[in-house]
Amino acid sequence: MTLHFEEPSASHPAPSPAASSSPAPSPSSPPTSCLNCSSSPISYQSPTCRHPSLCNGCAMKQATGGKCKVCGEKFFELQRI
């Protein structure tokens, strides 16, 4: 999955902070639940991209390889965190 971001331009100006009635969004915190099953805490990451993403049970199912749930990079092993 590839994400594309566009820079604000004259045709689509960025909203001013005063124009918005909602508070500024806070930076997102890293996930704490498994990105595969969403029921257990994250305990494994891919050693290549270092994105924490899998719990123990899901990591055992993907121990021989897969794709990172965050960036899609292929991995052939997992690292306990």
KOLVEXMI-942164 format. One record per residue (C-alpha): residue in three letters; residue number from 1; y negated, x, z. Coordinates in steps of 0.05 Angstrom, whole numbers, plus 5000, padded with zeros to 4 digits. Layout:
% residues N
<site 'Ala' NUM <Y X Z>>
...
//
This chain:
% residues 81
<site 'Met' 1 <5000 5000 5000>>
<site 'Thr' 2 <4933 5029 4980>>
<site 'Leu' 3 <4868 5005 5011>>
<site 'His' 4 <4803 5009 4971>>
<site 'Phe' 5 <4735 5009 5004>>
<site 'Glu' 6 <4671 4996 4967>>
<site 'Glu' 7 <4605 5026 4986>>
<site 'Pro' 8 <4548 4975 4997>>
<site 'Ser' 9 <4504 4969 4936>>
<site 'Ala' 10 <4439 4934 4918>>
<site 'Ser' 11 <4478 4874 4893>>
<site 'His' 12 <4518 4870 4959>>
<site 'Pro' 13 <4472 4897 5014>>
<site 'Ala' 14 <4502 4910 5082>>
<site 'Pro' 15 <4483 4857 5133>>
<site 'Ser' 16 <4432 4881 5184>>
<site 'Pro' 17 <4454 4883 5257>>
<site 'Ala' 18 <4397 4835 5276>>
<site 'Ala' 19 <4421 4783 5225>>
<site 'Ser' 20 <4490 4778 5257>>
<site 'Ser' 21 <4498 4733 5317>>
<site 'Ser' 22 <4564 4764 5338>>
<site 'Pro' 23 <4569 4829 5377>>
<site 'Ala' 24 <4586 4893 5341>>
<site 'Pro' 25 <4661 4902 5333>>
<site 'Ser' 26 <4693 4954 5377>>
<site 'Pro' 27 <4735 5010 5346>>
<site 'Ser' 28 <4807 4987 5340>>
<site 'Ser' 29 <4854 5017 5390>>
<site 'Pro' 30 <4921 5044 5367>>
<site 'Pro' 31 <4978 4994 5370>>
<site 'Thr' 32 <5024 4995 5431>>
<site 'Ser' 33 <5079 4948 5405>>
<site 'Cys' 34 <5129 4968 5352>>
<site 'Leu' 35 <5101 4954 5282>>
<site 'Asn' 36 <5170 4932 5258>>
<site 'Cys' 37 <5194 4883 5312>>
<site 'Ser' 38 <5130 4874 5354>>
<site 'Ser' 39 <5172 4865 5417>>
<site 'Ser' 40 <5181 4935 5446>>
<site 'Pro' 41 <5134 4992 5461>>
<site 'Ile' 42 <5124 5046 5409>>
<site 'Ser' 43 <5163 5110 5425>>
<site 'Tyr' 44 <5173 5144 5357>>
<site 'Gln' 45 <5129 5171 5301>>
<site 'Ser' 46 <5138 5203 5234>>
<site 'Pro' 47 <5130 5279 5240>>
<site 'Thr' 48 <5095 5284 5172>>
<site 'Cys' 49 <5038 5234 5181>>
<site 'Arg' 50 <5043 5229 5257>>
<site 'His' 51 <5031 5153 5260>>
<site 'Pro' 52 <5064 5124 5322>>
<site 'Ser' 53 <5099 5061 5296>>
<site 'Leu' 54 <5170 5048 5319>>
<site 'Cys' 55 <5206 5029 5384>>
<site 'Asn' 56 <5272 5061 5404>>
<site 'Gly' 57 <5316 5006 5372>>
<site 'Cys' 58 <5279 5004 5306>>
<site 'Ala' 59 <5276 5080 5303>>
<site 'Met' 60 <5352 5084 5310>>
<site 'Lys' 61 <5359 5037 5250>>
<site 'Gln' 62 <5312 5081 5208>>
<site 'Ala' 63 <5332 5149 5236>>
<site 'Thr' 64 <5355 5176 5168>>
<site 'Gly' 65 <5292 5158 5132>>
<site 'Gly' 66 <5242 5105 5111>>
<site 'Lys' 67 <5168 5093 5101>>
<site 'Cys' 68 <5113 5096 5153>>
<site 'Lys' 69 <5091 5026 5173>>
<site 'Val' 70 <5018 5050 5175>>
<site 'Cys' 71 <5008 5093 5112>>
<site 'Gly' 72 <5072 5085 5072>>
<site 'Glu' 73 <5088 5159 5071>>
<site 'Lys' 74 <5163 5173 5066>>
<site 'Phe' 75 <5198 5206 5124>>
<site 'Phe' 76 <5268 5234 5132>>
<site 'Glu' 77 <5268 5242 5208>>
<site 'Leu' 78 <5231 5214 5268>>
<site 'Gln' 79 <5198 5247 5328>>
<site 'Arg' 80 <5198 5219 5398>>
<site 'Ile' 81 <5129 5213 5430>>
//
